[in-house]
């Protein structure tokens, strides 16, 4: 298959690089052309040119607004047999509308939420949750296998993006709650290594206690993952989904407040793990680590975060 990739930023660039390292030629388009070449892809002059030169087009974009803008350029070039895979975190209702538009041109459209963060994208070990026709997923699978370790067919169009929102809401809730607990532990003058060991052997264990805070307490925020702005966007999408489904969502208040606070205090474009510093700021300037530890752990290597 001729492979095209639109959106080669933090996540898309790493996924495209996995495909290129597997010996596949990738045609890429990004508003920053340097992102395309850095991923080992060949730059396309436009979305239309990329679609014309591809059998499968992968999208990795910030939100549904951007996906819909790209789709406006893609649609005139859609044709029978083409597969479009949207790897973005997007609103499921928008996804379903785009699926119908592409179906009218006999073009397949799969929504494929991803999880694993920058580290998994770098290693090609992402988890994909896919919505759309099962047969089209099988056609796309050889390409998706190049950057994923787990692929789940979740149901019809929109199901993949729906499962992604459910996952990200739990991810955000666990991160925000654990950040609060760890600030409290620090203020209580507890040994943070011991606190995490207890949590990870007890009922409070979660992804953040296992994978994030063992690094954060030493000043390593695992840079390279989802920002506070994007985390807040994902939680808002979940709240909209819950409202549309008629599901009560009292637990959304915590992550909405926490990541909204992080944005307001200047952490908008920082990795979402810095929500702990936002909570620390309002708790008397608390940090889980000392400055020397933070300086020595200031790695920018890609890390798992979503």
N, C-alpha and C positions, 0 to 999 in steps of 0.2 A: 504493500500500500504506500502511496505517496502521502506523506504526513505534513500537515500544516499546523502551526501553533500560534494563536493570537493571545498576547499578554504574557511576556516573559520577564515578569518581575520576581519578587522574592520566592514565590512558589512555582510559578510557571516556568521560570528560567531553569530551576533545578530539575523539574520534570522533563523539560525539553532536552536538557543536558544528558539525562539518563537515556533518552531515546537515541541521541546522537552517539553516546558512548557505546551503545549496542550495535553501532555500525549502520544505523538508518540515516538517510538524508532528511533533514528537517527544514522546511520553509517556514520562516518566522516573521511575525509582524508585531511591533511594539512602538509606542509613541517615542521611546528612546531606542534608537537603532543599535546603540552600544550593548543593550541587553540581549539583542538577538545574536550578535557575533560572540558575546561572552558565553552564551549557552551552546555554541558550536553549530548554530543554525545559519541558513542562508537567508539574508534579508529579502522580503518582498516589498515592493513599492506601495502596495495598498492591500486592504482586506480582499478586494475583488480579485487581484492578481494571485493572492495566496489561495483563495478558494478554487480558482481555475486550475491551479497547479497541484491540487491535493485530492486524495480520495477520502481522507478523514481529516477533519478540522477540530482541533482541541482548543477550548477557550478557558483561560484562567484570568478572571477579571474581578474587580473589587466588589461590584454589586449589580443588581438587576438593571439599574439605570444605564450603566456602562454596557452590560450585555445587550440590552435592547438597542443601544446606539450602534454597536458593532453589527448586530443582526440586520439593521437597516442597510448596511453596506454589503452584508453577506447575501441577503435574500435574492437580489437580482441575478446572482451567480449560482444559486442553488439548482440542483439537477437530480434526476433519478440516480440512485445508487450512492450518492454522497452521504457520509455520516458526519454529524456534528455532535461533539461531546462537550457539554458545559461542566467544567470542573470548578466553577465558582460557587460561592455560598450565596444563593439567590432566593428570591421570594417564589414559592411554589406556584402561586397563581400566575405569575409572569411566565414561569417555565411552561406551564400547560398551554398558555396562549401561543408561545413561540413554537411549541411542538405542533400545534394545529396549523400554523402558518407554513412550517416546513413540510408537513405531511401533504399539504395541498400541492407541493412541488415534488412529491415522491422522494423527499429527502428525510433521512432518519435523524432524530434528535434524542440524545440520551442526556439526562441530568445526572451528574456523578459527583456527589459531595465527597470531599476527601478529608481524611484525618491522619494525624501523625506529625504535622508540622514540618519545619524546614529540614530537620535531621533526617526524617523518613523520606522526604522528597529527594534529598541528596543521595541517600542510599538506595532509592528505588523500592522502599518498603512501606508505602502508603496503604491505608485502608480506603477502599472506594465503596460508596453506597449508591447504587445506580437505579434510576427510574427510566422506564421506556420499554420497548418491545424486547423480549428475551432473545429473539433471533438476531436483532441488531447488535445487542451486547456481545453475542458470540462472534459476530463479524469484527467487532472492535477489540475484542479481548486480546488478540496477539499484540496490539499496540499498547493497551492499558497495562498488560503484564510487565511491560518494560520499566514501569515506575511504581508498581504496586505489589504488595504481598498478599492482600486479601481483597477480593471483589465480591460484593453481595448484590444480587438482584433483589431490589426492595419492592417492586411492583410497577404499576403503569407510570406514565409521565407525571413528574412532580414528586413521586415517592422518594427518590434519592435525595432531593433537596429538602424534603420534609424530615427524613431521618437525620440528615445533617444538622438541621436546626434543633432537633431534640437532643442530639449528642452535644452540640455546642452550648445549649442551655445548661445541661448538667456540668459540662466542663467549666463554664463561667461561674456557676453557683459554687462548685467545689473550690475553685481558686479563690473567689472572694471570701468565702467563709473561712478557709484555711489561713488566708492572709490576716484576717481579724484575730483568729485564735493565736497565731504566732506573735502578733504584736502584743496581745494580752500576756502571753507566756514570757515575752521579753520584759514587760513592765513588772511582772511578778518575780523577776530575777531568777527564773528557772533556767536550767541548762537546756539549750534548744536541741542539741543532739539527743538528749534523753527524752525530751518531749516527743520528738519525731519517732524515736524508737518505740515509745509507748503507743502512739497513734497508729503506727504501722503494724502493731501486733494486736490492735483493738478495733472496736467497731467504727471508729472515726476515720479509718484508712480510706484514702482516695488517690486519684492520679496525682494531685498536687502534693500530698504528703510523701508519696513514693518517689516522684520524679522531679519535682520542682524545688521544694523547700530544702532538701539536703544540699543543694547547690546555693540557693539564695542566702541561707544563713551564713555562707562564707563569702558573700558578695558577688557571686556569679549568677546573673539574672537570665542566663541562657538566651542571649540575644539571637535574633533571627526568626522569631515566631510572630504570632498574631499581636497587633498593637492594641492598645486600649480603645482606640477609635473603632477598629474593626470588631473587637469583642463586643462593644456596646451596640454596634450595628446588628450583630448576630442575635443578641438578646432581644433587641427591639423586633426583629423579624420573627423570633419565636413568640413574643407577646402578641403580635398581629395574627400569627397562625392560631394561637390558643383562642383568641377572641373570635376568629372566624369559625372555629370548631365548636365554640360554646363551652370551652374548658376554663374553669376557674384557675387563676394563676397567682395566688398570693405569694408564692416563693420567688416571683420575678422581681419583687421590690428590692431585695438584697443586691443582686448583681447589677441592676439598673442604677442603684444609688452608688455602688462601689466604683464601677467603671465610669459613670458620669462624674464622680468626684475626681477620679484620676485625670480625666480630660480637663476638668476645670482648674486643676492645680498644676497644669503644665506638662502632664505625662501623655498627652494625646497620641503622639507618634512613637512613644516608647513601647517596648514589649509589655504585654498585659501583665506579666509577673510583677511589674513595678506598681501595681495596685497596692501592694503591701507598703510601699513607701508613701503613697497618698494617705492611706489609713494611719500610717505612722506620723505623718505631718500633723494630722488633726489630733494626735494622741500625745503631743508634747515633743515632736521631733524624733520619734523612735526609729532606729534602724536595727535590723537583725544582725548586723555585722559591724566591724570597725572599718575605718577608712583604708587601712593597710591591706586588709583582706580583700576589700572591693577592688583596689588597684591591682593586686596580684591575680585576681580572678576575672579581670575585664575582658574575657574572650569574646570575639565576634564570630566564632565558628557556628555553623548552623545547628540548631537544637530543636528537640521535640517540644511542641507547645500546643497542639490542638488535636 
